[in-house]
């Protein structure tokens, strides 16, 4: 449970720092022998800012709970 908490803390902090991911995809529109037409599209995956905070807080709670369970 402690490892999951640490992973959630790291993921939450990264989500707060980076508000989304941008990447580019390339589609082949026409491929007729030597003639090839490609289209590049910019894509974005975004998440709300509070999601990172919630993940980080959940990670802290899991780490604290794991420490309290230790005999």
N, C-alpha and C positions, 0 to 999 in steps of 0.2 A: 504494500500500500504506500510505503514511503517513496518508492521509485516512481509510481504513478503520480504522486503529488509533486515530485521534482520535475517530472516531464510536463505536467500541467502548468507549473510556475514558469518554466522556460517558454512554453508555447504561448502563454498569456502575455508575457513581456514582449515576445516577438510580434504578437498580434497588435499590441499597443504601439510598437515602434513602426511597423509596416502595416499600413491601413489596407493593403491589398496587393495582389500580384498582377503584373502585366506581362503578357507574352504575345508572340506573333505566330500565326499559323499561315501556311501556304497551301492553297488549293490549286490543282491543275484544272483549268477550265477547258482548254482544247489541247489535245495531243494527237496531231495528225502528221506522222512521220517527222520530218525535220522542223515542223512548225509546232511550237509549244507555247501556250499562253497560261501564265500563272497569276493568281490573285493572292496578295498578302492582306491578311486581316489582323488587326490589333484586337486582342481579347483582354478582358479584365475580370478578375475575381476579387470581389470586395466583401468586407464584413464590417459590421457596426463596431464602433470603438469600445462600447461597453462589453462586448464579447470577450475581449482580451482581459479586461478587469475581472470579469466573472470567472474565467478560467484560472487566472492567477490566484484569486481568493480561494477557489475550490482546492487548488494545489496546496496552499498554505494550511487549510483546514485538514487535508489528508495527512500532511507531514506532522502536524501537531497531534492528530489522533493516533498516528503510528507511534509517536514518541511516548504518549501516555499509556499505550498498551504494553510497552516493554516492561518486563518484570525486574 
